[in-house]
Amino acid sequence: MSATSPQNTLPTRSAPNASGEDDAIPDEDASEATKLFNERLQAWKHACAYLEDYVAATEKMQQSHGKEYEKVLKTVSHSLKFGTHFDQSLGGVAGMFDNIRSNTQGISNSHYDTAKTLKGSVLPIFERLHTEIKHKTKELTKGAGKGAKSVDKARGVSQKHIELLGQHTASYDSTGGHLKATEDPYVLQRQVYHRLNRQVLEENNTRDDILAVQNSFAQFEAHILQTFQNGMAQFNQVVTNQAEQTRTMYGDMVGTSQRIPPDFEWNGFVKRNNNILIDPSAPKRSVENIAFPNQDHRSTQPLIAGSLERKGKMLKRYDTGFYVVTPSKYLHEFKTDDDFAKDPSPESSLYLPDSLIGAVDGVKFTVKGKDASKGSIGSKLSMSHDFQFKAHTPQDAQRWHDMISSVAGQTTMEKPDSSAPSSPVATRTDAAGSAGAMPAGNTMGSPTSTVAEKEAAGYGQEGTTNEKTY
């Protein structure tokens, strides 16, 4: 066979251990790189899904916050109780609550708007990226993944023929070269080369596909990260805007309350109730300026009033008191003429028509009667007593004696005397007594004049002298 024969141009293999020789069937898994890239895409897909879940959960939270703020709004949604006490114009407490309601409603709406924006603008960014990653995974499976299967199949065919060649080369030595034509090692070797060539083509095509995927992965991952960054930036913008709106509205609430002047509500309250509240510039009330019904009725005006001294029953000394003869014909004793320090109830009261008055002795005179200050029953049961008085001057004593005798039931000419009997002898006289107004026909020894006769004579009426001594 010549050197130029076709057999000499066929590919040959060197010894298995020759330098630079590749294994016909590599130990590496042709789909190993494809599996690695597929796992990496799965990792990116899950990372994207995490962000989707985060944005979706935030959207639900914002929706929930909107509802919660509606509950907060209900706490101030009703009108203020006793709200008429607050100024209804802007700048006061009522305006402050209007501002709180408005801003709280605004915060609630901002949460709802944020939820809508997250769902409609931010979440779709990550959803679209998730879809891209899925498409990339499909491309890898249909491209490099399918090539890896072809390589594995080609390697299996080559491996089968290499094993067949080994089997018949061994039979060649044992049979002395007697083999069938289809079992000729020469033919089998050429068939191995043929299949190795197809295997290598598949390997190289798959290598190019995987290399292309590998080279494009860097760009695709950069796209993924840029999408993440863009989505998170928009997410931050949305939630930050919502937080800023909340901060601004709360700040407006605080500002509105702090701008209320301390005296705003009080001044309005005073203005609205000016007819009820006390005018601080108005003078205080005085009893002297008060008028009441029957204030000046003739029965309220004393016939005579002033201070007298009365001799005590036990210590036999004279104590000063305030005494009054009233149109009701009573001689009242008071400790003082002050109507305000204590209730001016009489210490003693003599009903003069049932009493007897003695003669004047200088500044002294005596009146005998029963104390009626305890009521009608007490006056009937009580015993008569001698009330010995002493005026400041003889003139005062005469005036008191004249007035008392004008209404007294009986008069006597007996003068006060410590040695005289305690009950002076009564003489029959008229109601005028020592005043010299004795009616005609009456003598000292005549019967005592009746009260009716005295009243007919004009004693104790409004025309009687109302001289007072204080």
C-alpha positions in Angstrom: 0.0 0.0 0.0 1.5 3.3 -1.1 2.1 6.2 1.3 -0.6 8.2 -0.5 -3.3 5.7 0.0 -6.4 6.8 1.7 -5.6 4.6 4.7 -2.5 6.7 5.5 -4.7 10.0 5.7 -7.1 8.6 8.4 -6.7 10.1 11.8 -4.6 8.1 14.2 -4.3 8.1 18.0 -1.2 8.2 20.0 -0.5 6.2 23.1 -3.0 6.9 25.8 -0.4 8.5 28.0 1.1 10.8 25.4 1.5 14.4 26.4 -1.5 16.7 25.5 -3.8 13.8 24.8 -7.5 14.3 25.7 -9.7 11.5 26.9 -12.1 10.3 24.3 -14.9 10.3 26.8 -14.2 13.1 29.4 -15.0 12.4 33.0 -16.7 15.8 33.3 -20.5 16.1 33.2 -21.6 18.1 30.2 -24.6 19.4 32.0 -22.7 20.4 35.1 -22.3 24.0 34.0 -25.8 24.2 32.9 -27.0 22.9 36.3 -24.9 25.5 38.0 -26.3 28.4 36.0 -29.8 27.0 36.5 -29.3 27.0 40.3 -27.9 30.6 40.1 -31.0 31.7 38.2 -33.2 30.0 40.9 -31.3 32.0 43.6 -32.0 35.3 41.7 -35.6 34.3 41.3 -36.0 33.6 45.0 -34.3 36.9 45.9 -36.7 38.7 43.6 -39.6 36.8 45.2 -38.5 38.0 48.6 -38.6 41.6 47.5 -42.1 41.0 46.0 -43.3 39.6 49.2 -41.7 42.5 51.2 -43.4 45.1 49.0 -46.7 43.2 49.1 -46.6 42.9 52.9 -45.8 46.7 53.2 -48.7 47.4 50.9 -51.0 45.4 53.2 -49.6 47.2 56.2 -50.2 50.6 54.7 -53.8 49.5 53.9 -54.2 48.4 57.5 -52.7 51.6 58.8 -55.3 53.5 56.8 -58.1 51.6 58.6 -56.5 52.1 62.0 -56.3 55.8 61.5 -60.0 55.8 60.6 -60.5 54.3 64.1 -58.3 57.0 65.6 -60.4 59.6 63.7 -63.6 58.3 65.3 -62.3 59.4 68.7 -62.6 63.1 67.7 -65.3 62.8 65.0 -68.1 63.9 67.3 -68.7 67.5 68.3 -67.2 68.6 71.6 -69.5 68.1 74.6 -70.5 71.5 76.0 -68.9 72.8 72.8 -70.8 76.1 73.2 -68.2 77.1 75.8 -65.6 77.2 73.0 -65.2 79.9 70.4 -66.3 78.4 67.0 -64.1 80.6 65.0 -60.7 79.6 63.7 -57.8 80.0 66.1 -59.4 78.4 69.1 -60.0 75.0 70.6 -62.9 74.2 68.3 -60.6 75.1 65.3 -57.8 72.9 66.8 -60.1 69.8 66.8 -61.2 70.6 63.2 -57.5 70.6 62.3 -56.9 67.3 64.1 -59.8 65.7 62.2 -58.6 67.0 58.9 -55.0 66.0 59.4 -55.9 62.5 60.8 -58.2 61.9 57.8 -55.2 63.1 55.6 -52.9 60.6 57.3 -55.4 57.8 56.7 -55.7 58.7 53.1 -52.0 58.9 52.7 -51.6 55.3 53.9 -54.3 54.2 51.4 -52.6 56.1 48.6 -49.2 54.6 49.5 -50.7 51.1 49.4 -52.1 51.8 46.0 -48.8 53.2 44.7 -46.8 50.2 46.1 -49.3 47.8 44.5 -49.6 49.6 41.2 -46.1 50.9 40.6 -43.4 49.3 42.8 -44.5 45.7 43.0 -44.8 45.3 39.1 -41.1 46.1 38.8 -40.1 43.0 40.7 -42.9 40.9 39.1 -41.6 41.7 35.7 -38.0 40.9 36.7 -39.3 37.6 38.1 -40.8 36.8 34.8 -37.5 37.7 33.0 -35.6 35.3 35.3 -38.1 32.6 34.5 -37.6 33.2 30.7 -33.8 33.1 31.2 -34.1 29.8 32.9 -36.2 28.4 30.0 -33.6 29.6 27.5 -30.9 27.9 29.4 -32.8 24.7 29.6 -33.7 24.7 25.9 -30.3 25.9 24.7 -27.3 24.8 26.7 -29.4 22.3 28.6 -30.5 20.6 25.4 -26.9 20.6 24.0 -25.7 18.9 27.1 -28.1 16.1 26.6 -26.9 15.8 23.0 -23.3 15.6 24.2 -24.1 12.9 26.7 -25.9 11.0 23.9 -22.9 11.3 21.5 -20.5 10.3 24.2 -22.5 7.2 24.9 -22.4 6.2 21.2 -18.6 6.8 21.1 -18.1 4.9 24.2 -20.0 1.9 22.8 -17.8 1.7 19.6 -14.6 2.2 21.6 -15.6 -0.8 23.8 -16.5 -2.8 20.6 -13.1 -2.0 19.1 -11.4 -3.2 22.3 -13.3 -6.4 22.2 -12.4 -7.3 18.6 -8.7 -6.2 18.9 -8.5 -8.7 21.7 -10.2 -11.4 19.5 -7.7 -10.6 16.7 -4.8 -11.9 18.8 -6.6 -15.0 20.0 -7.9 -16.1 16.6 -4.9 -15.3 14.7 -6.6 -12.6 12.7 -9.6 -14.5 11.5 -12.5 -12.1 12.0 -15.6 -11.2 10.2 -15.5 -8.1 7.9 -17.8 -6.2 10.3 -15.6 -7.0 13.2 -12.4 -5.9 11.5 -10.6 -3.6 14.0 -9.7 -1.3 11.1 -13.3 -0.7 10.3 -14.3 -0.4 13.9 -11.5 2.2 14.5 -12.7 4.3 11.6 -16.3 4.1 13.0 -14.9 5.3 16.4 -13.3 8.3 14.7 -16.6 9.1 13.0 -18.5 9.0 16.2 -15.8 10.9 18.1 -16.0 13.6 15.4 -19.8 14.0 15.9 -19.3 13.9 19.7 -16.7 16.6 19.5 -18.9 18.7 17.3 -21.7 18.4 19.9 -19.3 19.2 22.7 -17.9 22.3 21.0 -21.4 23.5 20.1 -22.5 23.0 23.6 -19.4 24.7 24.9 -20.1 27.7 22.7 -23.7 27.8 23.9 -22.6 27.6 27.6 -19.9 30.1 27.0 -22.4 32.5 25.4 -24.7 32.0 28.4 -21.7 32.5 30.8 -20.7 35.7 29.0 -24.3 37.0 29.0 -24.8 36.1 32.7 -22.7 39.0 33.9 -24.8 41.4 31.9 -28.1 39.8 33.0 -27.1 39.8 36.6 -26.2 43.5 36.3 -29.7 44.0 34.9 -31.2 42.2 37.8 -29.3 44.3 40.4 -30.2 47.5 38.5 -33.8 46.5 38.6 -33.5 45.7 42.4 -31.9 49.1 43.0 -34.5 51.0 40.8 -37.4 49.1 42.6 -36.0 49.8 46.0 -35.4 53.5 45.2 -39.1 53.9 44.1 -40.2 51.9 47.2 -38.2 54.3 49.4 -39.6 57.3 47.6 -43.1 56.1 48.2 -42.8 55.2 51.9 -40.7 58.3 52.6 -43.2 60.5 51.0 -45.9 58.9 53.1 -43.8 59.3 56.3 -43.1 62.9 55.4 -46.8 63.6 54.9 -47.5 62.0 58.3 -44.8 64.1 59.9 -46.1 67.3 58.3 -49.7 66.6 59.3 -48.7 65.9 62.9 -46.6 69.0 62.9 -49.5 71.0 61.7 -51.7 69.6 64.5 -49.1 70.7 67.1 -48.5 74.0 65.4 -52.3 74.8 65.4 -52.6 74.0 69.1 -49.5 76.0 70.0 -50.8 79.1 68.1 -53.9 79.4 70.3 -53.3 82.5 72.5 -53.5 81.6 76.2 -56.4 84.1 76.7 -58.2 83.4 73.4 -60.9 81.1 74.7 -61.3 83.0 78.0 -61.8 86.3 76.2 -64.4 84.7 73.9 -66.1 83.1 76.9 -66.3 86.4 78.7 -67.6 88.2 75.6 -70.3 85.6 75.0 -71.4 85.5 78.7 -70.9 89.2 79.5 -74.5 89.4 80.8 -73.9 86.6 83.3 -70.3 87.0 84.4 -69.3 89.4 87.1 -68.0 92.8 86.0 -64.7 93.2 87.9 -64.9 97.0 87.5 -68.4 97.1 89.0 -68.6 98.1 92.7 -69.5 95.5 95.3 -73.0 95.4 96.7 -73.8 97.2 99.9 -76.7 96.7 102.3 -77.2 100.4 102.4 -78.0 100.4 98.7 -80.4 97.5 98.8 -84.2 98.0 98.8 -86.8 95.4 99.7 -90.6 95.4 100.1 -91.9 97.1 103.3 -88.5 98.4 104.1 -89.9 101.8 105.2 -93.2 100.6 106.6 -94.3 102.6 109.6 -94.3 99.5 111.8 -90.6 99.1 111.1 -89.6 102.6 112.4 -88.8 102.8 116.1 -90.7 105.2 118.3 -87.5 105.8 120.2 -84.1 104.0 120.2 -80.8 104.4 121.9 -78.5 103.1 124.7 -79.6 102.8 128.3 -78.1 101.2 131.3 -80.1 98.5 133.1 -79.4 97.2 136.6 -78.6 93.6 136.8 -80.6 91.1 138.9 -77.6 89.2 140.4 -74.7 91.6 140.6 -76.8 94.7 141.0 -74.6 96.7 138.6 -75.7 98.7 135.5 -74.8 97.3 132.1 -75.2 99.2 128.9 -77.6 97.9 126.2 -79.4 99.1 123.1 -83.2 99.6 123.7 -86.0 100.2 121.2 -89.7 101.1 121.7 -91.5 99.9 118.5 -94.9 100.8 117.1 -95.9 97.3 118.1 -95.6 98.6 121.7 -92.7 96.4 122.7 -89.6 97.5 124.6 -86.8 95.4 123.1 -83.4 95.0 124.6 -80.3 94.2 122.4 -76.7 93.8 123.2 -75.8 96.2 120.4 -77.3 98.2 117.5 -75.1 96.2 115.0 -77.4 94.3 112.6 -74.5 92.5 110.9 -72.2 91.0 113.6 -74.9 88.5 114.8 -78.6 87.9 114.4 -80.2 90.7 116.3 -82.6 88.7 118.5 -83.8 90.6 121.6 -82.3 89.7 124.9 -85.6 90.6 126.5 -88.9 92.0 125.2 -91.6 93.8 127.3 -95.1 94.2 126.0 -95.7 97.7 127.3 -99.5 97.6 127.4 -99.1 94.8 130.0 -96.4 96.6 131.9 -96.2 99.3 134.5 -93.8 102.3 134.5 -92.7 104.3 137.5 -91.8 108.0 137.8 -88.5 109.5 136.6 -85.9 110.2 139.2 -83.2 112.2 137.6 -81.7 109.8 135.0 -83.5 106.7 136.4 -86.9 105.1 135.9 -88.4 101.7 136.5 -90.5 99.4 134.3 -92.2 96.3 135.6 -93.4 93.6 133.3 -93.0 90.1 131.9 -90.3 89.1 129.4 -92.1 88.1 126.2 -88.9 87.4 124.2 -89.4 83.6 124.6 -92.9 83.7 122.9 -96.5 84.0 124.1 -96.4 80.8 126.2 -93.2 81.7 127.9 -94.5 85.2 128.7 -97.6 83.8 130.4 -95.6 81.4 132.6 -92.8 83.9 133.4 -92.8 86.1 136.4 -92.9 89.9 136.4 -89.6 91.6 137.0 -88.6 95.2 137.8 -86.4 96.6 135.0 -84.4 99.6 136.5 -83.0 101.8 133.8 -80.6 104.7 133.9 -80.3 107.2 130.9 -77.3 109.3 130.1 -78.9 112.6 131.0 -82.2 113.6 132.7 -83.5 114.9 129.4 -82.9 111.4 127.8 -84.6 109.8 130.8 -87.6 112.1 130.4 -87.9 111.3 126.7 -87.8 107.6 127.3 -90.3 107.8 130.2 -92.7 109.9 128.1 -92.6 107.5 125.2 -92.9 104.3 127.3 -95.7 105.8 129.5 -97.6 106.7 126.3 -98.1 103.1 125.5 -97.7 101.4 128.9 -100.6 99.7 130.6 -100.2 101.5 133.9 -98.1 104.3 135.4 -97.1 105.2 138.9 -95.5 108.2 140.6 -93.2 106.0 142.6 -89.6 106.8 142.0 -86.8 104.2 141.8 -85.6 103.5 145.3 -83.6 100.6 146.5 -85.5 100.6 149.8 -89.0 100.8 148.2 -91.0 97.6 147.5 -90.1 95.8 144.4 -93.7 96.3 143.1 -94.6 100.0 143.2 -98.3 100.9 143.9 -100.1 101.6 140.7 -102.3 104.7 140.5 -105.0 105.2 138.0 -104.0 107.6 135.4 -104.3 108.1 131.7 -102.0 106.7 129.0 -100.2 110.1 128.8 -98.7 109.6 132.3 -96.2 112.2 133.3 -96.3 113.7 129.8 -99.2 116.0 131.0 -101.6 114.8 128.3 -104.2 113.6 130.9 -107.7 113.5 129.3 -110.5 115.5 131.1 -112.4 113.7 133.8 -109.5 111.3 134.7 -107.7 111.6 138.1 -104.7 109.9 139.7 -107.2 107.7 141.6 -109.3 106.8 138.6 -109.3 103.3 137.2 -106.5 102.4 134.8 -107.2 103.5 131.2 -107.7 100.7 128.7 -105.4 100.1 125.7 -108.3 100.9 123.4 -108.8 104.3 125.1 -105.1 105.1 124.7 -105.1 104.1 121.1 -108.2 106.3 120.6 -106.3 109.2 122.2 -103.6 108.7 119.6 -100.7 107.1 121.6 -98.4 104.8 119.9 -99.5 105.8 116.4 -97.5 107.1 113.5 -98.0 110.7 114.7 -96.1 110.0 118.0 -92.7 111.6 118.3 -90.1 109.2 116.9 -87.1 110.7 118.6 -84.1 108.5 118.8 -81.2 108.6 121.1 -78.0 106.7 120.0 
